[in-house]
Amino acid sequence: MDPRYTQLEQAIRTGDVEAGKAEAVRLAESSLSPLAIFRECIEPCLKNIGDQFSRLEIFLPEMMEAAEVVKAVQETLRPYLKAGEVAQTRKGRIVLCTIQGDLHDIGKNIVKAMLEVNGFEVKDLGVNVNPAEAIRAAKEFEADIIAISALMLPSLPYVKDAIEMVKTNEDYRRRYKIMVGGGPVSRDWAKKVQADGYGDDAVEAVKQATSLMGL
Amino acid sequence: MKNTTRLMDVIQRSLTGPLMEEDVFNRQVTRGIRRVVREYQIQVHPENIINQDDDLADRTWQAALDFLAACGVYNQSTSRVILYTLEELLSALADAPDQVWLGSGTDAVLERYRRVEDPLVPINMGSSIGSPVPEELFIPLMQSYIQEPLVDVTCPASLMTVHGQEIRVGSPLEILAAWEEVDLMRIALARAGRPGMAWTGLMLSMSDAGQLSAVNPAGLRSSDMHTFGIVSELKANFEILNKLTHSIRMGGIVDPYANPIYGGLGGGIDGQAVLITAAMIALSVVFMAACCGSSPTHPFNFNDTGKEVMQATSLAFQALARNSHLMTNLTITPVGGPGTKTLLYETAAFTIMSTVSGISRLLGPRSATGVVPAHFTGLEARFSGEILHAAARLDRGRAEELAQRAYACYVDQLDQKPYGLPFQEVYDLGTIQPTKAWKQMFDETLAELAQWGLHFG
């Protein structure tokens, strides 16, 4: 990586929010364009962090901290971006939840961190989320993707409900892709219930989301 | 302290503890684990599957107590932290039971606290632990476990439907399914000739309403184990406390579990070991467990037979066995399924590791990671039963050699997810006996382990 980005990369890797913000300002006020900072530093750095997690060389705490720094850096750099450039710094917007009747959250949190370090903006709705609530949140957040996790067999019908709500409404069908994952969810089941994407784990979830965004 | 008094104390703390947002609690867990790992110099041996270092186990125990006293347990319903001081934790741990009768009549068995390298054979809870099963296969499948002489207690599979209908959490179908689980278990226990055998339930009931409906003298009995999972990591809510309250008032055997994910908030192996230890202490102190259970999970393969997870698990359960008299259990969750040697090697490695590390009960195997319908059979519980008896004669040094040898036989298979064959293809549904091919694979693998030096019979 370009040596000019060493300090920002270091701040992301060590989870140092204040250092990240300060370095982002310093870079933006030098000759570098904010978009270049995203493309040449933040994106490759985050991709590397995601790859390291997929090999379990680093863990959820490091990913959560890196994601926090990047969020702060994005906010810091926003005033420096020209009109239309904001959208170019994001891969897509995702609402994420564990579905109704299910309280598992660590798997979902890992997916969230992986999506964030791979450039997606994620709104985490938490656990035990009603399908209608997930769709309402997708509208408010102007999401591109609704990502649903289910770890328990008796929760799966609610995942189907969410998919049916989207697929039977022309507006929702056009606006949102639905991806699903979790222990009892298989690729075959996802296909059968007409989910747009299926992620076996957090690494696969990122691949699916990227593919659903046409990237 | 009497159970009801303890329960009132837990409820009060969850109503009056410090208010905190959940994200802040998550960060508190992460930072707290990091702190104690550093301060207590927790560093797992990079090669050993089974911990060989007593001082490290004792430091892990101290680290877990320190962490739990600082961090507490989060109640999502009240956004408050249930906190205990170090002295209160130690006092509650001193009051924990060290033995419990499971089941009734001639089918009852005594579970007892075990030390590291204890020659007492752990209880064998032969079961697929809530893995999905079609209705028509529930009875023969459960019978295949219950009929095994080396199986002491059991746990139902999860019905995929009830009266042909898909089951929904929080709906009348969940209540019906809870009762169906009880009714079908009664039939399976009777058919296997062991009506008083204890079983853990309810597997299908995620909501408190589902659980409470069938936990009563005519349903899940007080001589059975009443289970519920806490929310990872170190979180609960009123639905969980409702289940606990009902079981306490009914005099049931409280048998909860916590399954930290490797690479999650605890981080790597060292932090995971501390987090598992702390979670087991929390199950005893906050959730009043008779026996504290876990199945630490790999984030990608969803098993617990990978090296890193076994390393953390071994250290954590030795920390518990050396420093408390808690009864503890582990669930084997292999990737391999019936009809594969992978499943048997995974079961061997995990059972050896668990037995010498001081567990009082082994659950499983939850074959094919517990997610593939009907991909589990009673024969693998016979296998784990054989290993439990043989491993109780081992010291940690010899156990390490054998666990490493078994591990080498399956490590390359894990990513391929060899889920094997369904029950109906490896068992004769008329006789409820394994097919010749599956039994032959069992015999061959047992003979191979005997050649390695495990003594059976």
HADDOCK unambig.tbl for C-alpha pairs under 7 A between the chains (distance, minus, plus):
assign (segid A and resid 56 and name CA) (segid B and resid 263 and name CA) 6.99 0.50 0.50
assign (segid A and resid 59 and name CA) (segid B and resid 263 and name CA) 4.66 0.50 0.50
assign (segid A and resid 59 and name CA) (segid B and resid 264 and name CA) 6.35 0.50 0.50
assign (segid A and resid 59 and name CA) (segid B and resid 267 and name CA) 5.16 0.50 0.50
assign (segid A and resid 59 and name CA) (segid B and resid 268 and name CA) 6.58 0.50 0.50
assign (segid A and resid 60 and name CA) (segid B and resid 263 and name CA) 5.81 0.50 0.50
assign (segid A and resid 60 and name CA) (segid B and resid 264 and name CA) 4.95 0.50 0.50
assign (segid A and resid 60 and name CA) (segid B and resid 265 and name CA) 5.98 0.50 0.50
assign (segid A and resid 60 and name CA) (segid B and resid 267 and name CA) 6.35 0.50 0.50
assign (segid A and resid 61 and name CA) (segid B and resid 30 and name CA) 6.27 0.50 0.50
assign (segid A and resid 61 and name CA) (segid B and resid 265 and name CA) 5.83 0.50 0.50
assign (segid A and resid 61 and name CA) (segid B and resid 267 and name CA) 6.40 0.50 0.50
assign (segid A and resid 101 and name CA) (segid B and resid 169 and name CA) 5.32 0.50 0.50
assign (segid A and resid 101 and name CA) (segid B and resid 170 and name CA) 6.86 0.50 0.50
assign (segid A and resid 101 and name CA) (segid B and resid 206 and name CA) 6.74 0.50 0.50
assign (segid A and resid 101 and name CA) (segid B and resid 207 and name CA) 6.91 0.50 0.50
assign (segid A and resid 103 and name CA) (segid B and resid 231 and name CA) 6.40 0.50 0.50
assign (segid A and resid 104 and name CA) (segid B and resid 231 and name CA) 6.17 0.50 0.50
assign (segid A and resid 104 and name CA) (segid B and resid 232 and name CA) 6.83 0.50 0.50
assign (segid A and resid 105 and name CA) (segid B and resid 232 and name CA) 6.79 0.50 0.50
assign (segid A and resid 106 and name CA) (segid B and resid 232 and name CA) 6.31 0.50 0.50
assign (segid A and resid 106 and name CA) (segid B and resid 264 and name CA) 6.65 0.50 0.50
assign (segid A and resid 154 and name CA) (segid B and resid 167 and name CA) 5.08 0.50 0.50
assign (segid A and resid 154 and name CA) (segid B and resid 168 and name CA) 4.65 0.50 0.50
assign (segid A and resid 154 and name CA) (segid B and resid 169 and name CA) 5.29 0.50 0.50
assign (segid A and resid 155 and name CA) (segid B and resid 168 and name CA) 6.01 0.50 0.50
assign (segid A and resid 155 and name CA) (segid B and resid 169 and name CA) 5.92 0.50 0.50
assign (segid A and resid 157 and name CA) (segid B and resid 168 and name CA) 6.26 0.50 0.50
assign (segid A and resid 183 and name CA) (segid B and resid 371 and name CA) 6.13 0.50 0.50
assign (segid A and resid 184 and name CA) (segid B and resid 371 and name CA) 5.27 0.50 0.50
assign (segid A and resid 201 and name CA) (segid B and resid 300 and name CA) 5.74 0.50 0.50
